[in-house]
Amino acid sequence: MAEKIAILGAGSWGSILASVLDENGSEVRIWSYNPEQVKELNEKHTNKRYVKDYTYSESIVAYSDIEIAIEDADDILFVVPTQVTRSVARQVGEIMKRTGQKATILHASKGIEEKTYDRLSQVLAEEIAPENRDAIAVLSGPSQAEDVARHDITLVTVASENQHAAEKLQKLFMNNYFRVYTNDDVIGVEIGAALKNIIALGAGALHGLGYGDNAKAALMTRGLAEISRLGTSFGANPLTFIGLSGVGDIIVTATSTNSRNWRAGNELGQGKSLSEVVENMGMVIEGVATARAAYELSQERGIEMPITTAIYKVLYENLEIRDAIRWAMTRDGKAEIG
């Protein structure tokens, strides 16, 4: 019998993951808060605002009613923007509590909640009662939706403290172009996934300013170092950051023009204001909110994160990008390791 999977969020990543699961034989429902998007998916089988020139299977059914979308689902996958995950999860938790439904809860979003600094698995655990969930897991890795749509070779990881759940989800998603590994380091996978968006903003800004490959390589390498410092302070396995959800995700997000964080940084480097960039993008730029959360966490925990600090000051204190680079480059000398 086919696994019933509800995907909450019909953006580029959520809708393409729906296609992967549909191709693998699952019964897929997808929810969107936008009735026009639901109508387009059901009638035209397209999602032009998010994925151009792509046609979805007619067997994927979209809903604007979240209760109908999750009814009897074996697995519920959250792919909504970080800052609305809690409100959506609260709705789901209330429905599941009322109906007695139980499911595996999974997310594929990349960010840290502002103010609480919660990782998304923590948000889901707080809003969905233990009796209504088999496990909580996260799917992450270097995976641009546009590339997955054309069946480019893609490798990701699914992390959960529940090994059985991780292995079940691995089988559901894996096929001849989409390979999935398991990991038990939820903390490391989520922190790597969230903070790489900050580095992508920086990489885009360097490109917009005209810097070359040396600068971009330096940014990604040292960016990974400070992500690892913050992550291990929470108990993450340092090896996670040299894996798919660490260095892998940084490489793809900080080099691809498909990355909205890279594109946002590129526009900032070309002299546009943050408000102009946000308006032009028309979609959530996760790295902007994550930069604030990561900066505040680094201050709270006494973790040195100069790249994050520089990007935070550009975004929120109106520091000129060239001045931020000059500050970062002229700090006191340090040992590379340690």
C-alpha positions in Angstrom: 0.0 0.0 0.0 1.4 3.4 -1.0 2.7 5.7 1.8 0.5 8.8 2.2 2.6 11.9 2.5 1.3 15.5 3.1 3.7 18.3 2.0 3.0 21.6 3.7 4.4 24.4 1.5 4.2 24.6 -2.3 7.2 26.7 -3.1 10.0 25.4 -5.4 11.5 22.9 -2.9 8.2 21.6 -1.5 6.7 21.1 -4.9 9.7 19.4 -6.4 10.0 17.1 -3.3 6.4 16.2 -4.0 7.4 15.2 -7.5 10.2 13.0 -6.2 7.9 11.2 -3.8 5.2 10.8 -6.5 7.7 9.3 -8.9 8.7 6.9 -6.1 5.1 5.6 -5.8 3.9 7.5 -2.7 0.4 9.1 -2.5 1.3 12.8 -2.3 -0.9 15.7 -1.2 0.5 19.3 -1.1 -0.9 22.2 0.8 -0.7 25.9 0.0 -2.2 28.9 1.8 -2.7 30.4 -1.7 -6.0 29.2 -3.4 -4.8 30.4 -6.8 -1.6 28.4 -6.5 -3.7 25.3 -5.5 -5.9 25.9 -8.5 -2.9 26.1 -10.8 -1.4 22.9 -9.5 -4.6 21.0 -9.8 -5.8 22.3 -13.1 -2.6 23.2 -15.1 -0.2 21.0 -13.1 2.3 23.9 -13.1 3.8 26.2 -10.4 5.2 29.0 -12.6 6.1 31.5 -10.0 8.5 29.0 -8.4 9.5 26.5 -11.0 9.2 27.6 -14.6 8.8 25.2 -17.5 8.0 22.2 -15.3 4.9 20.0 -15.4 3.8 18.1 -12.3 2.1 14.7 -12.2 -1.7 14.8 -12.3 -1.6 12.4 -9.3 -0.3 15.1 -7.0 -3.3 16.8 -5.5 -3.1 20.3 -3.9 -5.3 21.6 -1.1 -5.9 25.0 0.5 -7.5 23.3 3.6 -4.7 22.0 5.8 -6.9 19.6 7.7 -7.9 17.8 4.5 -4.3 17.8 3.3 -2.9 16.0 6.3 -5.9 13.6 6.9 -4.6 10.0 7.4 -1.1 11.0 6.3 1.6 8.6 7.3 4.2 11.4 7.0 3.9 15.2 7.2 6.7 17.2 5.6 7.0 20.9 6.4 8.6 23.0 3.7 7.3 26.5 4.7 9.5 29.5 5.5 11.2 29.3 8.8 9.4 32.2 10.4 6.0 30.7 9.8 6.8 27.1 10.7 5.6 27.6 14.2 2.2 28.9 13.2 1.7 26.1 10.7 2.9 23.5 13.1 0.5 24.8 15.7 -2.4 24.3 13.4 -1.2 20.8 12.5 -0.7 20.0 16.2 -4.2 21.1 17.1 -5.8 19.1 14.3 -3.8 15.9 15.2 -4.7 16.3 18.9 -8.4 16.5 18.0 -8.4 13.7 15.6 -5.9 11.4 17.3 -3.7 11.2 14.2 -0.1 10.0 14.5 2.5 10.5 11.8 6.2 10.9 11.2 7.1 14.6 11.2 9.7 15.8 8.8 11.0 19.2 7.6 13.1 20.4 4.7 13.4 24.1 5.6 16.6 25.9 6.5 16.7 28.5 9.2 16.6 29.4 12.8 13.5 31.0 14.4 14.1 34.6 15.4 13.9 35.6 19.1 13.7 32.0 20.4 16.7 30.8 18.4 15.0 27.5 18.1 16.0 25.0 15.4 13.0 23.8 13.4 12.9 20.3 14.9 12.6 22.1 18.3 9.7 24.2 17.0 7.9 21.1 15.7 8.5 19.2 19.0 7.0 22.1 20.9 3.9 22.4 18.7 3.1 18.8 17.9 2.5 16.5 21.0 4.6 13.4 21.5 1.5 11.2 21.3 0.8 12.5 17.7 4.3 11.8 16.2 6.4 8.7 15.7 9.5 10.8 15.2 10.9 14.1 14.0 13.4 14.3 11.2 15.1 16.8 8.9 16.0 16.4 5.2 18.9 18.6 4.1 21.9 18.8 1.8 23.1 20.5 -1.5 19.9 20.4 -3.4 18.7 23.2 -5.7 15.1 22.5 -6.7 15.7 23.4 -10.3 18.4 20.7 -10.6 16.3 18.1 -8.9 13.5 18.9 -11.3 15.7 17.9 -14.2 16.9 14.8 -12.4 20.4 16.0 -11.8 22.3 13.7 -9.5 21.5 14.9 -6.0 22.7 13.7 -2.6 21.1 14.7 0.7 20.9 13.5 4.3 17.9 12.7 6.5 18.7 13.2 10.2 16.7 11.9 13.1 17.3 10.6 16.6 15.1 7.7 15.6 17.1 5.5 13.4 14.1 3.5 12.2 12.3 6.7 11.1 15.5 7.9 9.3 15.8 4.6 7.4 12.1 4.6 6.5 12.3 8.1 5.1 15.6 7.2 3.3 13.7 4.5 1.4 10.8 6.8 0.6 12.9 9.5 -1.1 15.7 7.5 -2.7 15.9 6.7 -6.4 18.4 6.7 -9.3 19.0 10.4 -9.2 18.1 11.3 -5.6 20.4 9.5 -3.1 19.7 9.8 0.7 22.1 9.1 3.6 21.1 8.9 7.2 22.5 10.8 10.2 21.7 11.0 13.8 23.1 14.5 14.3 20.0 16.6 14.0 21.7 19.6 15.7 24.6 19.7 13.2 22.4 19.1 10.2 20.0 21.9 11.1 22.7 24.4 12.0 24.7 23.7 8.9 21.6 24.0 6.7 20.5 27.3 8.3 23.8 29.1 8.5 25.1 28.3 5.0 22.5 30.8 3.8 24.5 33.6 5.5 27.6 32.5 3.7 25.7 32.5 0.4 24.7 36.1 1.0 28.3 37.0 1.5 29.4 35.0 -1.6 26.8 36.8 -3.7 28.0 40.2 -2.3 31.6 39.4 -3.3 30.5 38.6 -6.8 28.4 41.7 -7.0 31.5 43.7 -6.0 33.7 42.0 -8.6 35.8 39.9 -6.4 37.2 36.6 -7.8 37.5 32.9 -6.9 40.1 33.4 -4.2 37.8 35.6 -2.2 34.9 33.2 -2.6 36.9 30.2 -1.6 38.2 32.1 1.5 34.7 33.1 2.5 33.3 29.5 2.1 36.2 28.0 4.0 36.2 30.4 6.9 32.5 30.5 6.9 32.4 26.8 7.4 34.8 27.2 10.3 32.6 29.6 12.2 29.4 27.5 11.5 31.3 24.5 13.0 32.3 26.5 16.1 28.7 27.5 16.8 27.3 24.1 16.0 29.7 22.2 18.2 29.0 24.6 21.1 25.5 23.1 21.0 26.8 19.5 20.9 26.9 18.9 17.1 29.3 16.3 15.7 32.1 18.3 14.0 32.2 15.7 11.2 28.7 16.7 10.2 30.0 20.0 8.9 32.3 18.4 6.4 29.4 16.4 5.1 26.4 17.0 2.8 24.6 19.4 5.1 27.8 21.4 5.8 30.4 21.9 3.1 28.2 20.3 0.5 25.3 22.8 1.1 27.7 25.7 1.3 29.2 24.9 -2.1 26.0 24.7 -3.9 24.3 27.7 -2.2 27.3 30.0 -2.3 28.0 29.3 -6.0 24.7 28.8 -7.7 22.7 31.6 -9.4 19.6 29.5 -8.5 20.2 30.3 -4.9 18.0 33.2 -3.8 20.4 34.0 -1.0 23.3 34.2 -3.5 21.2 36.4 -5.8 20.2 38.7 -2.8 23.8 39.1 -1.9 24.8 39.8 -5.5 22.2 42.6 -5.6 23.5 44.0 -2.3 27.0 44.0 -3.7 25.8 45.9 -6.7 24.6 48.7 -4.5 20.9 47.9 -3.9 19.3 48.4 -0.5 18.1 45.5 1.5 14.5 46.7 1.1 14.9 46.8 -2.7 16.5 43.3 -2.7 13.6 41.8 -0.7 11.0 43.5 -2.9 12.7 42.3 -6.1 13.1 38.7 -4.9 9.4 38.2 -4.2 10.3 35.1 -2.1 11.7 34.6 1.4 15.4 35.2 1.7 16.1 32.9 4.7 19.7 34.1 5.2 18.5 37.6 6.2 16.6 36.5 9.3 19.2 33.8 10.0 22.0 36.3 10.1 20.4 38.1 13.0 19.7 35.0 14.9 23.2 33.6 14.4 24.8 36.9 15.3 22.8 37.2 18.5 23.6 33.5 19.4 27.3 34.1 18.8 27.2 37.1 21.1 25.2 35.2 23.8 27.6 32.2 23.7 30.8 34.1 23.2 31.6 32.4 19.8 33.8 34.3 17.4 32.0 34.6 14.0 33.5 37.5 12.1 31.8 36.7 8.7 28.4 36.4 10.3 29.1 39.6 12.3 30.1 41.5 9.2 27.0 40.4 7.2 24.8 41.2 10.2 26.2 44.8 10.4 25.7 45.2 6.6 22.0 44.0 6.9 21.0 45.6 10.1 23.4 48.5 10.9 23.9 49.9 7.4 27.6 49.2 7.3 29.0 49.6 3.8 30.0 46.2 2.4 33.5 47.3 1.5 33.9 48.6 5.1 32.7 45.3 6.4 35.3 43.4 4.3 38.1 45.8 5.4 37.2 45.2 9.0 37.2 41.4 8.6 40.5 41.4 6.7 42.4 43.7 9.1 41.5 42.0 12.4 44.4 40.7 14.5 46.1 37.7 13.1 44.9 34.2 14.3 45.9 30.6 14.1 43.9 28.8 11.4 43.2 25.8 13.6 42.1 26.1 17.2 
